[in-house]
Amino acid sequence: MTAQKSDIQYWVAFNRVPGIGRARYSLLEKHFGRLENAWTATPAELRAAGLDEKTAAAVVAQRPKISP
C-alpha cells in the first residue's frame, strides 16, 4: 500500500464505494497526490483523474454516507 498514513481513512472510505478497486484507487492517488483531496473533489475533477461518469457519481453519492 502506498497511501500516506494520514490517508488510510480515505483509503477505507473509497473501498466502501462501489466501483472503486485497486486500479481506480491508483488513478486517484496518482492524480490527486493525497486521497483526502480526491475525497473532496468535484465530479468533473474525479472524471479528469480517470474515473468514468458512473463511478464519479457513485463517489459523490456515497460521500454523505461515509465518514472517513
N, C-alpha and C positions, 0 to 999 in steps of 0.2 A: 504494500500500500504506500502511495507516495503523498498522501494528504498530510498537511501540516497538523500538528497536534490540536491546534485550535479549530481545525476544520472537521474534526471527527464527527461532531454533532450534525454538521451539514451533510457529511457522507451518509450517516444513518438516515437522515431525513430524505435525501434523494433516493436511497434504496427502498423507501416506502412508497415512492411514486411509481405507478405502473408505467412500464416502457423505458425505465432508466436501468440500464445494466452497465456492465464493465465498459463497453465501447462508448456509450453516451456520457458516462461519468468521466471518462478520459477526455472526450471532446470539451466538456465543460471546464474541467480543470486546466486544460491547455489554453483555452480561450480567455477565461476569466482570471487565471492565476490562483485565486482563492475561491473555494466553494461557497463561502459566505456571499461573495459578490454575485455568483451565479444564482443563489437562492433568492436574491432580491431583484434580479434582472427582469426587464420587461419581456413580453412575448417576442417582440422584434429582436431584442438582444439575444434571447435564447435561440432563435432561428439563425441569427448571424453566427452563433457558436457552432451550428451544425445540426441542431435538433429540427425535426420535421414539425409541421404545424400542430399535428395531433399531440405529439409529445410535449411541445412547449405549452399547449393548452392544458395538458394534464398536470404539469408542474404548477402552473398558475392556479388551477382549480384545487390542488392539494395543499398549497401553502397555508391557507387559513386553518386547515385541519391538523397540521403537523407543526409542533413547536420544537425547533432544533435545540 
